[in-house]
Each structure stands twice: as C-alpha cells, then as structure tokens.
C-alpha cells in the first residue's frame, strides 16, 4: 500500500479523528464501547498518531498499540465494527479528497476485517494466535 500520510497531512488526520470521535460520543450504538474514555483529548492524540503511522507517517509518540486487545476489552462485535466503519467512511468522504480517502478507507476496512475475524474466532472459543496481540 502506498504511504499517503504526507499527502493527507497531520493536521487533516487530526481533524478527521476529532470530528469522528465527537460523532462517536453521540452515536446510538458506538457511544457505549467508548464510555470508558475519560480523557478525550489524550485519546484523540493517540488515535491521531495511530492513523498517522498507519497511513505511512513517521512515529512521533512512543506508544505501543494493542488494537485487538483494546477492541476486545471494549466489547466490540461485528455489528459495532460495521457501525464504526460506516461512520468512519462518512467522515473520511466528507473531509478527504476521493483518491486519498480510498487509501485510508482500505486500511480501515482491513483493520475491521481482522477485528471481525478475531471476534468470530473468540466466539468459537479457539485460541487466537499470540502474534495478533503483539503491539504495533
């Protein structure tokens, strides 16, 4: 996948994260998994960094991401992940030019597919490969 962080810009990534999580807090189903977040500015800063790095930008925070574990702890289900992705798609398409939006959404969809797979495996009570829980 092509690195698109610099083309999007860190300020725009931060804007998307800010608008998305402001909407999350009002969303009928998505507000509940995020009810445990008490420091929203810190949460948004970490997620801005996550997306910046995921889009190909250079790390500027020393933070170890545990995407699978955090989503499992929050109780994410395939239905919630679908709601998350639909809202994320809406925000991305409103804020990012189409060519760059497609690249960002492709990354988000792959992450969503992985999280859905992990949820399904967990529901069958099969152990997940330890590599899925290693910090990025």
Secondary structure as UniProt FT lines:
FT   HELIX           5..8
FT   HELIX           10..24
FT   TURN            25..26
FT   TURN            28..29
FT   HELIX           30..33
FT   TURN            34..36
FT   HELIX           40..54
FT   TURN            55..56
FT   HELIX           67..73
FT   TURN            74..75
FT   HELIX           78..95
FT   HELIX           98..123
FT   TURN            124..125
FT   HELIX           130..133
//
